Amino acid sequence: MSNENESSTPPRLGADAGVRFRLPIYEGPLDLLLHLLKRAELDPHEVTASVITEQYLAWLELLDQLNLDVAGEYLVMAATLLLIKSFAMLPHPELADTEEAEELKRDLIERLLEYQRYREAAEKLAERALLGRDVFATPGESAPEDADAKQYTVTIFDLVEAIGAVLKRIADKTPRAIELRDIPVAECIPRIMHALEGAGRVQFAALFEDAGDRSLVIATFMALLELIRRREVRAFQEARFGPIFLELGAAGRTEA
């Protein structure tokens, strides 16, 4: 992730820096809704449940705390969820209101189910072993074991939720009167790379153990997102929704 207005001057994050970063467009509000439904173990037909709406709004609030800008489609989805919820809470809804709410809900569920089918098909295709799909083995040769078969790819939503937990821990320990610092994001990149080169892999939370304030946490997180985008760092889980691990990616090993 990089600042939308590219500049030769490294961005600094602090109390009044005002630097904004943009989320990748390839993960949109439907991805977020599916993520929240999976976490809550709910069916797509329950997408308008109050718990999903509340978690969706809390997620957008967390993005704002991280100085992350989201596309307008995220806000449109939030408005849709709130509109459906408001119709459901009316004491004596008119017939027209009920029909509009049902139509909005039906349209959202259909879009979500269609998108879910698309995502599942893409995931199954990606999980197919390379050998036998693009490469053919010599007769009698066994297929190599997939070292990453039990690893799960981490999404931007997993990462944002993880950093939200770190920020909460920092807030509980940091005195309210502490002065926030301006920290160049670029200065955090070597520290991350050094930690991964020395340890092989580290847990996400461990990367922020020495971060004593919110400014350093956010700057380090922005640097990590940029390294993941450049494939210099890889984030994965060994159990779905389990601890996030970080290790050098293909580009990071080449440079090392």
ZADO-1210 file (C-alpha; in nm, 4 decimals, padded with zeros to 6 digits):
<atoms>
<atom x="00.0000" y="00.0000" z="00.0000" code="MET" pos="1"/>
<atom x="00.1395" y="00.3366" z="-00.0860" code="SER" pos="2"/>
<atom x="00.0288" y="00.6931" z="-00.0519" code="ASN" pos="3"/>
<atom x="-00.2093" y="00.7786" z="-00.3369" code="GLU" pos="4"/>
<atom x="-00.0124" y="01.0975" z="-00.4075" code="ASN" pos="5"/>
<atom x="00.3329" y="00.9591" z="-00.4775" code="GLU" pos="6"/>
<atom x="00.6186" y="01.1812" z="-00.3707" code="SER" pos="7"/>
<atom x="00.9929" y="01.1562" z="-00.3283" code="SER" pos="8"/>
<atom x="00.9483" y="01.2607" z="00.0344" code="THR" pos="9"/>
<atom x="00.8632" y="00.9643" z="00.2590" code="PRO" pos="10"/>
<atom x="00.5247" y="01.0130" z="00.4296" code="PRO" pos="11"/>
<atom x="00.5247" y="01.0743" z="00.8022" code="ARG" pos="12"/>
<atom x="00.2544" y="00.9613" z="01.0401" code="LEU" pos="13"/>
<atom x="00.1738" y="01.1526" z="01.3536" code="GLY" pos="14"/>
<atom x="-00.0976" y="01.3294" z="01.5431" code="ALA" pos="15"/>
<atom x="-00.1657" y="01.5900" z="01.2755" code="ASP" pos="16"/>
<atom x="00.0063" y="01.4397" z="00.9720" code="ALA" pos="17"/>
<atom x="-00.3151" y="01.3839" z="00.7788" code="GLY" pos="18"/>
<atom x="-00.1527" y="01.1298" z="00.5461" code="VAL" pos="19"/>
<atom x="-00.4125" y="00.9016" z="00.3873" code="ARG" pos="20"/>
<atom x="-00.3541" y="00.5618" z="00.2270" code="PHE" pos="21"/>
<atom x="-00.5830" y="00.3806" z="-00.0139" code="ARG" pos="22"/>
<atom x="-00.6939" y="00.0199" z="00.0122" code="LEU" pos="23"/>
<atom x="-00.6505" y="-00.2013" z="-00.2958" code="PRO" pos="24"/>
<atom x="-00.9603" y="-00.1978" z="-00.5164" code="ILE" pos="25"/>
<atom x="-00.9565" y="-00.5733" z="-00.5680" code="TYR" pos="26"/>
<atom x="-01.0992" y="-00.6361" z="-00.2198" code="GLU" pos="27"/>
<atom x="-01.4297" y="-00.4578" z="-00.1882" code="GLY" pos="28"/>
<atom x="-01.7343" y="-00.4483" z="00.0408" code="PRO" pos="29"/>
<atom x="-01.8606" y="-00.7902" z="-00.0703" code="LEU" pos="30"/>
<atom x="-01.5253" y="-00.9407" z="00.0340" code="ASP" pos="31"/>
<atom x="-01.5608" y="-00.7706" z="00.3713" code="LEU" pos="32"/>
<atom x="-01.9161" y="-00.8977" z="00.4183" code="LEU" pos="33"/>
<atom x="-01.8089" y="-01.2544" z="00.3362" code="LEU" pos="34"/>
<atom x="-01.5207" y="-01.2185" z="00.5802" code="HIS" pos="35"/>
<atom x="-01.7544" y="-01.1031" z="00.8596" code="LEU" pos="36"/>
<atom x="-02.0084" y="-01.3770" z="00.7837" code="LEU" pos="37"/>
<atom x="-01.7395" y="-01.6459" z="00.8001" code="LYS" pos="38"/>
<atom x="-01.6125" y="-01.5114" z="01.1305" code="ARG" pos="39"/>
<atom x="-01.9654" y="-01.5064" z="01.2747" code="ALA" pos="40"/>
<atom x="-02.0404" y="-01.8487" z="01.1192" code="GLU" pos="41"/>
<atom x="-02.3480" y="-01.7087" z="00.9478" code="LEU" pos="42"/>
<atom x="-02.5069" y="-01.7844" z="00.6118" code="ASP" pos="43"/>
<atom x="-02.5054" y="-01.5189" z="00.3351" code="PRO" pos="44"/>
<atom x="-02.8836" y="-01.5026" z="00.3760" code="HIS" pos="45"/>
<atom x="-02.8174" y="-01.3506" z="00.7201" code="GLU" pos="46"/>
<atom x="-02.6047" y="-01.0673" z="00.5830" code="VAL" pos="47"/>
<atom x="-02.8461" y="-00.8040" z="00.7149" code="THR" pos="48"/>
<atom x="-02.8258" y="-00.9329" z="01.0742" code="ALA" pos="49"/>
<atom x="-02.7552" y="-00.6552" z="01.3236" code="SER" pos="50"/>
<atom x="-02.4251" y="-00.8106" z="01.4287" code="VAL" pos="51"/>
<atom x="-02.2921" y="-00.7940" z="01.0709" code="ILE" pos="52"/>
<atom x="-02.4013" y="-00.4318" z="01.0282" code="THR" pos="53"/>
<atom x="-02.2391" y="-00.3350" z="01.3589" code="GLU" pos="54"/>
<atom x="-01.9140" y="-00.5147" z="01.2742" code="GLN" pos="55"/>
<atom x="-01.9078" y="-00.3608" z="00.9260" code="TYR" pos="56"/>
<atom x="-01.9408" y="-00.0084" z="01.0691" code="LEU" pos="57"/>
<atom x="-01.6787" y="-00.0825" z="01.3361" code="ALA" pos="58"/>
<atom x="-01.4425" y="-00.2014" z="01.0634" code="TRP" pos="59"/>
<atom x="-01.4847" y="00.1247" z="00.8687" code="LEU" pos="60"/>
<atom x="-01.4175" y="00.3203" z="01.1884" code="GLU" pos="61"/>
<atom x="-01.0964" y="00.1229" z="01.2407" code="LEU" pos="62"/>
<atom x="-00.9861" y="00.2057" z="00.8858" code="LEU" pos="63"/>
<atom x="-01.0300" y="00.5736" z="00.9640" code="ASP" pos="64"/>
<atom x="-00.8119" y="00.5360" z="01.2756" code="GLN" pos="65"/>
<atom x="-00.5420" y="00.3820" z="01.0547" code="LEU" pos="66"/>
<atom x="-00.5557" y="00.6725" z="00.8065" code="ASN" pos="67"/>
<atom x="-00.6800" y="00.4310" z="00.5388" code="LEU" pos="68"/>
<atom x="-00.9139" y="00.5652" z="00.2739" code="ASP" pos="69"/>
<atom x="-01.1741" y="00.3301" z="00.1318" code="VAL" pos="70"/>
<atom x="-01.3514" y="00.3427" z="-00.2018" code="ALA" pos="71"/>
<atom x="-01.6971" y="00.4973" z="-00.2118" code="GLY" pos="72"/>
<atom x="-01.8515" y="00.1541" z="-00.2656" code="GLU" pos="73"/>
<atom x="-01.7716" y="00.0669" z="00.0973" code="TYR" pos="74"/>
<atom x="-01.9764" y="00.3651" z="00.2116" code="LEU" pos="75"/>
<atom x="-02.2606" y="00.2794" z="-00.0258" code="VAL" pos="76"/>
<atom x="-02.2751" y="-00.0679" z="00.1253" code="MET" pos="77"/>
<atom x="-02.2801" y="00.0796" z="00.4755" code="ALA" pos="78"/>
<atom x="-02.5716" y="00.3025" z="00.3752" code="ALA" pos="79"/>
<atom x="-02.7559" y="00.0023" z="00.2284" code="THR" pos="80"/>
<atom x="-02.7141" y="-00.2023" z="00.5463" code="LEU" pos="81"/>
<atom x="-02.8300" y="00.0897" z="00.7614" code="LEU" pos="82"/>
<atom x="-03.1298" y="00.1538" z="00.5370" code="LEU" pos="83"/>
<atom x="-03.2428" y="-00.2090" z="00.5565" code="ILE" pos="84"/>
<atom x="-03.1937" y="-00.2010" z="00.9353" code="LYS" pos="85"/>
<atom x="-03.3904" y="00.1240" z="00.9700" code="SER" pos="86"/>
<atom x="-03.6864" y="-00.0206" z="00.7785" code="PHE" pos="87"/>
<atom x="-03.6831" y="-00.3275" z="01.0018" code="ALA" pos="88"/>
<atom x="-03.6909" y="-00.1090" z="01.3164" code="MET" pos="89"/>
<atom x="-03.9907" y="00.1010" z="01.2125" code="LEU" pos="90"/>
<atom x="-04.2810" y="00.0394" z="01.4543" code="PRO" pos="91"/>
<atom x="-04.5471" y="00.0506" z="01.1821" code="HIS" pos="92"/>
<atom x="-04.3763" y="00.0228" z="00.8428" code="PRO" pos="93"/>
<atom x="-04.5798" y="00.1128" z="00.5405" code="GLU" pos="94"/>
<atom x="-04.6278" y="-00.1543" z="00.2747" code="LEU" pos="95"/>
<atom x="-04.4120" y="00.0424" z="00.0291" code="ALA" pos="96"/>
<atom x="-04.1322" y="00.0656" z="00.2873" code="ASP" pos="97"/>
<atom x="-04.1490" y="-00.3073" z="00.3555" code="THR" pos="98"/>
<atom x="-04.1348" y="-00.3899" z="-00.0139" code="GLU" pos="99"/>
<atom x="-03.8380" y="-00.1571" z="-00.0679" code="GLU" pos="100"/>
<atom x="-03.6512" y="-00.3118" z="00.2259" code="ALA" pos="101"/>
<atom x="-03.7198" y="-00.6646" z="00.1026" code="GLU" pos="102"/>
<atom x="-03.6066" y="-00.5733" z="-00.2475" code="GLU" pos="103"/>
<atom x="-03.2830" y="-00.4214" z="-00.1145" code="LEU" pos="104"/>
<atom x="-03.2196" y="-00.7267" z="00.1029" code="LYS" pos="105"/>
<atom x="-03.2978" y="-00.9716" z="-00.1790" code="ARG" pos="106"/>
<atom x="-03.0697" y="-00.7875" z="-00.4209" code="ASP" pos="107"/>
<atom x="-02.7845" y="-00.7794" z="-00.1673" code="LEU" pos="108"/>
<atom x="-02.8162" y="-01.1515" z="-00.0901" code="ILE" pos="109"/>
<atom x="-02.8219" y="-01.2421" z="-00.4601" code="GLU" pos="110"/>
<atom x="-02.5089" y="-01.0330" z="-00.5249" code="ARG" pos="111"/>
<atom x="-02.3349" y="-01.1868" z="-00.2262" code="LEU" pos="112"/>
<atom x="-02.4216" y="-01.5452" z="-00.3241" code="LEU" pos="113"/>
<atom x="-02.3080" y="-01.4886" z="-00.6825" code="GLU" pos="114"/>
<atom x="-01.9824" y="-01.3315" z="-00.5642" code="TYR" pos="115"/>
<atom x="-01.9286" y="-01.6142" z="-00.3158" code="GLN" pos="116"/>
<atom x="-01.9634" y="-01.8733" z="-00.5938" code="ARG" pos="117"/>
<atom x="-01.7104" y="-01.6809" z="-00.8012" code="TYR" pos="118"/>
<atom x="-01.4639" y="-01.6600" z="-00.5109" code="ARG" pos="119"/>
<atom x="-01.4979" y="-02.0277" z="-00.4226" code="GLU" pos="120"/>
<atom x="-01.4394" y="-02.1305" z="-00.7834" code="ALA" pos="121"/>
<atom x="-01.1288" y="-01.9104" z="-00.8000" code="ALA" pos="122"/>
<atom x="-00.9973" y="-02.0526" z="-00.4715" code="GLU" pos="123"/>
<atom x="-01.0470" y="-02.4127" z="-00.5859" code="LYS" pos="124"/>
<atom x="-00.8620" y="-02.3379" z="-00.9081" code="LEU" pos="125"/>
<atom x="-00.5773" y="-02.1781" z="-00.7159" code="ALA" pos="126"/>
<atom x="-00.5554" y="-02.4797" z="-00.4835" code="GLU" pos="127"/>
<atom x="-00.5038" y="-02.7270" z="-00.7677" code="ARG" pos="128"/>
<atom x="-00.1548" y="-02.8693" z="-00.7662" code="ALA" pos="129"/>
<atom x="00.0765" y="-02.7201" z="-01.0249" code="LEU" pos="130"/>
<atom x="00.1910" y="-03.0704" z="-01.1252" code="LEU" pos="131"/>
<atom x="-00.0721" y="-03.2176" z="-01.3515" code="GLY" pos="132"/>
<atom x="-00.2255" y="-02.8820" z="-01.4369" code="ARG" pos="133"/>
<atom x="00.0604" y="-02.7000" z="-01.6076" code="ASP" pos="134"/>
<atom x="00.3419" y="-02.9557" z="-01.5765" code="VAL" pos="135"/>
<atom x="00.3370" y="-03.3311" z="-01.6386" code="PHE" pos="136"/>
<atom x="00.5483" y="-03.5761" z="-01.4419" code="ALA" pos="137"/>
<atom x="00.7509" y="-03.8639" z="-01.5812" code="THR" pos="138"/>
<atom x="00.5526" y="-04.1938" z="-01.5587" code="PRO" pos="139"/>
<atom x="00.6073" y="-04.3422" z="-01.2135" code="GLY" pos="140"/>
<atom x="00.7189" y="-04.0124" z="-01.0625" code="GLU" pos="141"/>
<atom x="00.5196" y="-03.9040" z="-00.7593" code="SER" pos="142"/>
<atom x="00.3934" y="-03.5502" z="-00.7213" code="ALA" pos="143"/>
<atom x="00.5958" y="-03.3387" z="-00.4765" code="PRO" pos="144"/>
<atom x="00.4310" y="-03.2505" z="-00.1497" code="GLU" pos="145"/>
<atom x="00.2952" y="-02.8995" z="-00.1304" code="ASP" pos="146"/>
<atom x="00.4806" y="-02.7314" z="00.1558" code="ALA" pos="147"/>
<atom x="00.2122" y="-02.4610" z="00.1858" code="ASP" pos="148"/>
<atom x="-00.0871" y="-02.6978" z="00.1609" code="ALA" pos="149"/>
<atom x="-00.1905" y="-02.6259" z="00.5213" code="LYS" pos="150"/>
<atom x="-00.1342" y="-02.2513" z="00.5034" code="GLN" pos="151"/>
<atom x="-00.4047" y="-01.9924" z="00.4456" code="TYR" pos="152"/>
<atom x="-00.3552" y="-01.6657" z="00.2631" code="THR" pos="153"/>
<atom x="-00.4147" y="-01.3617" z="00.4826" code="VAL" pos="154"/>
<atom x="-00.6489" y="-01.0925" z="00.3515" code="THR" pos="155"/>
<atom x="-00.6358" y="-00.7189" z="00.4134" code="ILE" pos="156"/>
<atom x="-00.9309" y="-00.7687" z="00.6489" code="PHE" pos="157"/>
<atom x="-00.7344" y="-01.0163" z="00.8624" code="ASP" pos="158"/>
<atom x="-00.4444" y="-00.7709" z="00.8797" code="LEU" pos="159"/>
<atom x="-00.6616" y="-00.4728" z="00.9721" code="VAL" pos="160"/>
<atom x="-00.8345" y="-00.6710" z="01.2476" code="GLU" pos="161"/>
<atom x="-00.4967" y="-00.7852" z="01.3805" code="ALA" pos="162"/>
<atom x="-00.3595" y="-00.4305" z="01.3917" code="ILE" pos="163"/>
<atom x="-00.6814" y="-00.3191" z="01.5603" code="GLY" pos="164"/>
<atom x="-00.6056" y="-00.5609" z="01.8454" code="ALA" pos="165"/>
<atom x="-00.2501" y="-00.4216" z="01.8695" code="VAL" pos="166"/>
<atom x="-00.3807" y="-00.0633" z="01.8837" code="LEU" pos="167"/>
<atom x="-00.6222" y="-00.1583" z="02.1606" code="LYS" pos="168"/>
<atom x="-00.3380" y="-00.3118" z="02.3618" code="ARG" pos="169"/>
<atom x="-00.1280" y="00.0025" z="02.3100" code="ILE" pos="170"/>
<atom x="-00.4187" y="00.2283" z="02.4121" code="ALA" pos="171"/>
<atom x="-00.4697" y="00.0324" z="02.7344" code="ASP" pos="172"/>
<atom x="-00.1025" y="00.0766" z="02.8291" code="LYS" pos="173"/>
<atom x="-00.0262" y="00.4261" z="02.6936" code="THR" pos="174"/>
<atom x="-00.0870" y="00.7311" z="02.9164" code="PRO" pos="175"/>
<atom x="-00.3507" y="00.9606" z="02.7726" code="ARG" pos="176"/>
<atom x="-00.1188" y="01.2643" z="02.7836" code="ALA" pos="177"/>
<atom x="00.1586" y="01.1113" z="02.5727" code="ILE" pos="178"/>
<atom x="00.2676" y="01.3241" z="02.2767" code="GLU" pos="179"/>
<atom x="00.2344" y="01.1506" z="01.9398" code="LEU" pos="180"/>
<atom x="00.5409" y="01.1501" z="01.7124" code="ARG" pos="181"/>
<atom x="00.5853" y="01.1983" z="01.3393" code="ASP" pos="182"/>
<atom x="00.7443" y="00.8795" z="01.2032" code="ILE" pos="183"/>
<atom x="00.8550" y="00.8253" z="00.8416" code="PRO" pos="184"/>
<atom x="00.7014" y="00.5034" z="00.7117" code="VAL" pos="185"/>
<atom x="01.0132" y="00.4343" z="00.5036" code="ALA" pos="186"/>
<atom x="01.2227" y="00.4121" z="00.8208" code="GLU" pos="187"/>
<atom x="01.0142" y="00.1165" z="00.9421" code="CYS" pos="188"/>
<atom x="01.0855" y="-00.1021" z="00.6386" code="ILE" pos="189"/>
<atom x="01.4481" y="-00.1952" z="00.7280" code="PRO" pos="190"/>
<atom x="01.3412" y="-00.2862" z="01.0826" code="ARG" pos="191"/>
<atom x="01.0754" y="-00.5251" z="00.9506" code="ILE" pos="192"/>
<atom x="01.3127" y="-00.6856" z="00.7009" code="MET" pos="193"/>
<atom x="01.5841" y="-00.7233" z="00.9663" code="HIS" pos="194"/>
<atom x="01.3402" y="-00.8965" z="01.2039" code="ALA" pos="195"/>
<atom x="01.2331" y="-01.1450" z="00.9351" code="LEU" pos="196"/>
<atom x="01.5851" y="-01.2118" z="00.8096" code="GLU" pos="197"/>
<atom x="01.6996" y="-01.2959" z="01.1602" code="GLY" pos="198"/>
<atom x="01.4032" y="-01.5069" z="01.2753" code="ALA" pos="199"/>
<atom x="01.2850" y="-01.6711" z="00.9528" code="GLY" pos="200"/>
<atom x="00.9267" y="-01.6005" z="01.0462" code="ARG" pos="201"/>
<atom x="00.7557" y="-01.4062" z="01.3239" code="VAL" pos="202"/>
<atom x="00.4044" y="-01.3714" z="01.4539" code="GLN" pos="203"/>
<atom x="00.2274" y="-01.0536" z="01.3455" code="PHE" pos="204"/>
<atom x="00.1769" y="-00.9296" z="01.7028" code="ALA" pos="205"/>
<atom x="00.5447" y="-00.9878" z="01.7893" code="ALA" pos="206"/>
<atom x="00.6448" y="-00.7341" z="01.5245" code="LEU" pos="207"/>
<atom x="00.4841" y="-00.4614" z="01.7373" code="PHE" pos="208"/>
<atom x="00.6042" y="-00.5701" z="02.0829" code="GLU" pos="209"/>
<atom x="00.8608" y="-00.2886" z="02.0987" code="ASP" pos="210"/>
<atom x="00.6175" y="-00.0280" z="01.9620" code="ALA" pos="211"/>
<atom x="00.5289" y="00.1934" z="02.2547" code="GLY" pos="212"/>
<atom x="00.2849" y="00.4325" z="02.0910" code="ASP" pos="213"/>
<atom x="00.0143" y="00.4523" z="01.8269" code="ARG" pos="214"/>
<atom x="00.2222" y="00.6495" z="01.5752" code="SER" pos="215"/>
<atom x="00.4936" y="00.3828" z="01.5581" code="LEU" pos="216"/>
<atom x="00.2355" y="00.1025" z="01.5323" code="VAL" pos="217"/>
<atom x="00.0575" y="00.2681" z="01.2402" code="ILE" pos="218"/>
<atom x="00.3794" y="00.3598" z="01.0599" code="ALA" pos="219"/>
<atom x="00.5083" y="00.0021" z="01.0976" code="THR" pos="220"/>
<atom x="00.1771" y="-00.1371" z="00.9749" code="PHE" pos="221"/>
<atom x="00.1833" y="00.0864" z="00.6663" code="MET" pos="222"/>
<atom x="00.5386" y="-00.0264" z="00.5938" code="ALA" pos="223"/>
<atom x="00.4302" y="-00.3899" z="00.6294" code="LEU" pos="224"/>
<atom x="00.1400" y="-00.3429" z="00.3864" code="LEU" pos="225"/>
<atom x="00.3789" y="-00.1936" z="00.1339" code="GLU" pos="226"/>
<atom x="00.6210" y="-00.4861" z="00.1717" code="LEU" pos="227"/>
<atom x="00.3366" y="-00.7354" z="00.1264" code="ILE" pos="228"/>
<atom x="00.2208" y="-00.5477" z="-00.1838" code="ARG" pos="229"/>
<atom x="00.5748" y="-00.5712" z="-00.3255" code="ARG" pos="230"/>
<atom x="00.5883" y="-00.9441" z="-00.2371" code="ARG" pos="231"/>
<atom x="00.8920" y="-00.8866" z="-00.0192" code="GLU" pos="232"/>
<atom x="00.6966" y="-01.0174" z="00.2800" code="VAL" pos="233"/>
<atom x="00.4376" y="-01.2940" z="00.2909" code="ARG" pos="234"/>
<atom x="00.1575" y="-01.3157" z="00.5484" code="ALA" pos="235"/>
<atom x="-00.0198" y="-01.6446" z="00.6186" code="PHE" pos="236"/>
<atom x="-00.2130" y="-01.8437" z="00.8786" code="GLN" pos="237"/>
<atom x="-00.1760" y="-02.2092" z="00.9692" code="GLU" pos="238"/>
<atom x="-00.5390" y="-02.2182" z="01.0866" code="ALA" pos="239"/>
<atom x="-00.8197" y="-02.0067" z="00.9449" code="ARG" pos="240"/>
<atom x="-00.8637" y="-01.6997" z="01.1645" code="PHE" pos="241"/>
<atom x="-00.5643" y="-01.8195" z="01.3675" code="GLY" pos="242"/>
<atom x="-00.2433" y="-01.6263" z="01.4461" code="PRO" pos="243"/>
<atom x="-00.0898" y="-01.4435" z="01.1500" code="ILE" pos="244"/>
<atom x="00.2701" y="-01.5270" z="01.0637" code="PHE" pos="245"/>
<atom x="00.5107" y="-01.3185" z="00.8551" code="LEU" pos="246"/>
<atom x="00.8105" y="-01.4357" z="00.6549" code="GLU" pos="247"/>
<atom x="01.0204" y="-01.3101" z="00.3659" code="LEU" pos="248"/>
<atom x="00.8443" y="-01.3373" z="00.0313" code="GLY" pos="249"/>
<atom x="00.9974" y="-01.4335" z="-00.3013" code="ALA" pos="250"/>
<atom x="01.1063" y="-01.0759" z="-00.3779" code="ALA" pos="251"/>
<atom x="01.2443" y="-01.0325" z="-00.0263" code="GLY" pos="252"/>
<atom x="01.4596" y="-01.3445" z="-00.0488" code="ARG" pos="253"/>
<atom x="01.5971" y="-01.2332" z="-00.3868" code="THR" pos="254"/>
<atom x="01.7044" y="-00.8984" z="-00.2454" code="GLU" pos="255"/>
<atom x="01.8483" y="-01.0625" z="00.0626" code="ALA" pos="256"/>
</atoms>
